[in-house]
Amino acid sequence: MQAKFAKLLRPIMLGVSACVGFAPSLAFAQDMSPASDVTRFVLDSGMLILAGVAGLIAIAGLSLKDIGLARTQNAPQVCLRAIGGFGVSAFAFWAIGYRLLFGIEEGGFLGPFESWSLMDDNPGDIGHASGAHWFFHMTLAALGAVIVSSAISERVRLWPFLFFTALWAGLIYPIGASWVWGGGYFAEDWSFKDAGGAAAVHLSAGAAALAAIIVIGPRSGRFGHGVSRPQVSTALPLSSFGALLAMASLLVIIIGLLGPISSVEAVITAGAVTANGLVASAAGALAAMFLTQTVYKRTGLVSATTGIVAGLISIAADPVSPAMWQAAMIGAIGGVIVTVTPPFLDRLHLDDAGFVIPGHCFCGAWGAIVAFWMTERIWLPGQLLGTAAIAGFSFLMSLLIWTALKYTIGVRSAPLEAMHPESVKQQAANG
């Protein structure tokens, strides 16, 4: 009997011993020393590079989403616009965009029109490699161009789009973002907050896409006799995979935008962002699925795919402060937005091929405005004014540029279905 009792007691004693032995390590974990200057520099620069790579993956994810929504013969055009837009954005952001964004005076409206160059003579002064910071924010400029491309897919010529991309990455996006991230007027005088790019990236690109849709017009055969004719998508599973890839990448981008990652507090904040972002994204997808099932008696794959990204965009302005139930509620409303707004756009004959207006423009505005609900540090009038200013500036500038392009070199490509089969192959190959 004693032997059996000792045998039962042995695991308990081992567990107690393990806990006792582990207790000092817990105490040491709570008493961690801060990182050295070298460690902080390496970690913060590495995080910027990682976030920049995530920006490139987000571009690839959104491009896959567009390919899945487009017809097969239009897929090469999607790829050409993504690759060409990235290349043009890199040079435009290098030439004037970066200095417009981060060279602005506090409370100002416009930075200097100067080119950027590496400045690592005193790396300790800025705390990260200057090239890593430029690389990360350049990918955000290119990401906005791809968002615009998604909305006008299947009907825009390549070279007019690349001309617009140069002005977008070098002028429109940097000026709007400088009002927030560069310490410009709305950040300093109105306390406008946008930690993760809900307004600076997504709303700005969505407003530019709306202007492009208005000027370029709908796809051939999209609307006729007052009836909306949905285009036949060829690879919706690919589109869903691209949306998941974009969502995961946007989560890393938001962490990169929050600033240094080289402290315990910063890592804890990053963990909160990942949890809130994942819950909001999941809520956006589920809300879209439940709503389409209730209204249309079938679960909508396209709405659910768009809701994955829309839920995350909806909390991007302040992904740190919300409780998880708040993040879920805000993301779910984003899923509702991308489900109920496309029919209204159809009634206005606004042909949004990539569901950019609901997912990026409307959810970006929703995320920027609702941020005041999650913390007292954010002022509602400032959020409203900053949101309106960024959206209005991007829309008006884009409308002016696309109108000028339309009446000079032309912007619409010939519909592939109206061309000779050999011409279709050549047009698809050349974009």
Secondary structure, DSSP 8 states (H G I E B T S, - for coil): -HHHHHHHHHHHHHHHHHHHHHHHHHHHHHT-----HHHHHHHHHHHHHHHHHHHHHHHHHHHHHHHHHS-GGGHHHHHHHHHHHHHHHHHHIIIIIHHHHHS--TT-S-----------SSHHHHSS-HHHHHHHHHHHHHHHHHHHHHHTTTSB-HHHHHHHHHHIIIIIHHHHHHTTTS--HHHHHS----TT-IIIIIIHHHHHHHHHHHHH---TTSEETTEE-----S-HHHHHHHHHHHHHHHHHHHHHHT----SHHHHHHHHHHHHHHHHHHHHHHHHHHHHHHHHHSS--HHHHHHHHHHHHHHTTTSSSSS-HHHHHHHHHHHHHHHHHHHHHHHHTT---TT-HIIIIIIHHHHHHHHGGGT-TTS-HHHHHHHHHHHHHHHHHHHHHHHHHHHTTT--B---GGGS-HHHHHHHHHH-
